[in-house]
Amino acid sequence: MVKMSATHIKHMHKALTQMNLQIHNVIRDITGLTGLAIVDAILAGEHNHKKLASLKHGRIKASDEVIIKSLKGDYLPEHLFTLNQALQAYRYYREMIGLCHIEVKAYLQKFESRVDITQKPPPSPRIKKTKPTGNEPNFDIRSQLYRILGTDLTQVDGISVLTAYAVFAEIGPDLSKFPTINHFCSWLGLCPNKYFLISHSLPVITLETTSYCMENRSPRIRT
């Protein structure tokens, strides 16, 4: 669903480009507060450049002149229809993702606690956030994982909340199946392939693995 929502964002970009609008190149995220406000206004029939530019959020760095210039284009009916279809599809998948987050939260609460977060709260996050970003669940999943695992994986450099959750979803709270850390690293695909270490001129290639965790590794972990 995350991939599908991202696909429909690209469809929105294409529709805006076909209308010769460049607003998605001026603001960083077309699905943010400013982007959605402008797109909703366009679909509601507002095509005045200055009125649309007045919808920008205070944190947008682009000037009003730049935004007004990026909103000058051809508001043809067929492109407006395509834009509306992409927007509705994007919002549908975001709604479905939100329902998944509710289900995940209820499921996590069924796991036994290894630590009482009221007596021993999780350490302060390395990166302070006021609200979830990107595709992070809209609840405090870091505290839930800390309660279940007894440790905060996000304290490790390169492991985000989503990476920690992917590891937990793939393995669960019990790591007893891995006798040593070497077995765990081998399963993750972090161990170099011995057949590619014969010559120093060849790049080090890790073992192939079907682990879903492999796809969610941070670039810092891959090197």
C-alpha positions in Angstrom: 0.0 0.0 0.0 2.9 2.3 0.7 4.2 1.6 -2.8 0.8 2.2 -4.3 0.4 5.5 -2.6 3.8 6.6 -3.8 2.8 5.6 -7.3 -0.3 7.8 -7.2 1.9 10.7 -6.0 3.9 10.3 -9.2 0.5 10.3 -11.1 -0.3 13.7 -9.4 3.1 15.0 -10.5 2.5 13.9 -14.0 -0.9 15.6 -14.1 0.5 18.8 -12.8 3.3 18.7 -15.4 0.8 18.1 -18.2 -1.0 21.3 -17.0 2.4 23.1 -17.2 2.3 23.6 -13.4 5.6 23.4 -11.5 4.4 23.7 -8.0 5.6 20.1 -7.2 9.1 21.3 -8.0 8.9 24.4 -5.9 7.6 22.7 -2.6 9.3 19.6 -1.4 6.2 17.5 -0.8 3.0 17.8 -2.8 1.2 15.7 -0.2 2.1 18.2 2.6 -0.1 20.8 4.1 0.6 23.4 1.4 0.6 20.9 -1.5 -2.7 19.3 -0.6 -4.3 22.7 0.1 -3.3 24.0 -3.3 -4.4 20.8 -5.1 -7.7 20.7 -3.3 -8.3 24.4 -4.2 -7.4 23.7 -7.9 -9.9 20.8 -8.0 -12.5 23.0 -6.3 -12.3 25.4 -9.2 -9.9 28.0 -7.9 -7.3 28.9 -10.6 -6.2 32.3 -9.5 -2.5 32.2 -9.1 -2.3 34.7 -6.2 -5.2 33.1 -4.3 -3.6 29.7 -4.6 -0.2 31.0 -3.5 -1.8 32.5 -0.4 -2.5 28.9 0.8 1.2 28.3 1.5 2.2 27.3 5.0 4.5 29.6 6.9 7.4 27.1 6.8 7.6 27.1 3.0 10.8 28.8 2.0 9.8 29.6 -1.5 8.6 33.2 -2.1 5.1 34.2 -3.2 6.5 35.3 -6.6 8.1 31.9 -7.2 4.9 30.0 -6.2 2.7 32.3 -8.3 4.9 31.7 -11.3 4.8 27.9 -10.7 1.0 27.9 -10.7 0.7 29.5 -14.2 -0.5 26.8 -16.6 -3.4 25.3 -18.5 -6.1 24.0 -16.3 -7.6 21.7 -18.9 -10.6 19.5 -17.8 -8.9 16.2 -18.8 -5.9 17.0 -16.7 -7.9 18.1 -13.8 -9.8 14.8 -14.0 -6.6 12.9 -13.9 -5.3 14.9 -11.0 -8.5 14.3 -9.1 -8.3 10.5 -9.8 -4.7 10.3 -8.5 -5.5 12.4 -5.4 -8.5 10.2 -4.5 -6.5 7.1 -5.0 -3.6 8.4 -2.9 -6.0 9.3 0.0 -7.6 5.9 -0.2 -4.3 4.1 0.3 -3.3 6.5 3.1 -6.6 5.7 4.8 -5.9 1.9 4.4 -2.4 2.4 5.8 -3.9 4.2 8.8 -6.2 1.3 9.5 -3.2 -1.0 9.3 -1.5 1.1 12.0 -4.5 0.7 14.2 -4.4 -3.0 13.8 -0.7 -3.1 14.4 -1.1 -1.1 17.6 -3.7 -3.5 18.9 -1.6 -6.5 18.0 1.6 -5.2 19.7 -0.3 -4.6 23.0 -0.9 -8.4 23.2 2.8 -9.1 23.6 4.3 -9.6 27.1 6.4 -6.8 28.5 10.1 -7.4 29.2 10.4 -4.0 30.9 7.9 -1.8 32.7 8.1 1.5 30.8 6.4 3.3 33.8 9.3 2.3 36.0 12.0 2.3 33.4 11.0 4.6 30.5 12.8 4.3 27.2 15.9 6.4 26.6 15.6 9.7 24.9 15.4 9.3 21.1 18.6 10.1 19.1 16.5 12.2 16.7 13.7 14.2 18.4 10.4 14.4 16.5 7.2 16.2 17.4 5.2 13.8 15.2 5.6 10.7 13.0 7.2 11.4 9.6 7.0 9.5 6.3 5.4 6.1 6.7 5.9 5.8 10.4 2.8 4.6 12.4 0.8 7.4 14.0 1.4 6.0 17.5 4.5 5.7 19.7 5.8 2.4 18.2 9.3 3.0 19.6 8.0 2.7 23.2 6.0 -0.4 22.3 9.0 -2.1 20.8 11.1 -1.1 23.8 8.5 -2.6 26.1 8.4 -5.9 24.2 12.1 -6.3 23.4 13.5 -4.8 26.6 15.9 -2.6 24.6 15.7 0.4 22.3 17.0 -0.7 18.9 16.8 2.9 17.5 19.7 3.8 19.8 21.9 1.9 17.3 23.3 4.3 14.6 21.5 3.6 11.3 18.4 1.9 12.8 15.2 3.9 12.5 11.8 3.1 14.0 10.7 1.5 10.8 13.9 -0.6 10.5 13.4 -1.8 14.1 9.8 -2.6 13.5 10.8 -4.5 10.3 13.3 -6.6 12.3 10.6 -7.3 15.0 8.0 -8.2 12.4 10.4 -10.6 10.7 11.9 -12.3 13.7 9.7 -11.6 16.7 10.9 -11.0 20.3 12.7 -14.4 20.6 16.2 -14.5 19.1 17.1 -18.0 20.6 17.1 -19.5 17.1 20.4 -17.7 16.5 23.1 -19.3 18.7 25.5 -16.5 18.2 25.7 -13.0 16.6 27.5 -14.5 13.7 24.5 -16.7 12.8 22.2 -13.7 13.0 24.5 -11.6 10.7 24.7 -14.5 8.3 20.9 -14.7 8.2 20.6 -11.0 7.6 23.0 -11.3 4.7 25.7 -9.0 6.2 28.5 -11.6 6.0 30.8 -11.3 2.9 30.6 -14.1 0.4 33.9 -16.0 0.8 34.1 -16.7 -3.0 34.5 -13.0 -3.6 37.3 -12.5 -1.1 39.9 -14.4 -3.1 41.1 -11.4 -5.0 41.3 -8.0 -3.4 40.4 -6.4 -6.7 36.9 -7.8 -6.6 34.2 -5.9 -4.6 33.0 -7.5 -1.4 29.6 -9.0 -2.1 27.4 -10.2 0.7 25.5 -13.5 0.7 22.1 -13.6 -0.9 19.2 -13.7 1.5 15.4 -13.7 1.4 15.1 -11.8 4.6 12.7 -8.9 4.5 15.0 -7.1 7.0 17.6 -7.0 4.1 15.3 -4.6 2.2 14.9 -2.3 5.2 18.5 -1.9 6.1 19.8 1.6 6.4 22.6 2.5 4.0 24.9 2.9 7.0 24.3 -0.8 7.9 25.0 -2.0 4.4 28.6 -0.7 4.4 
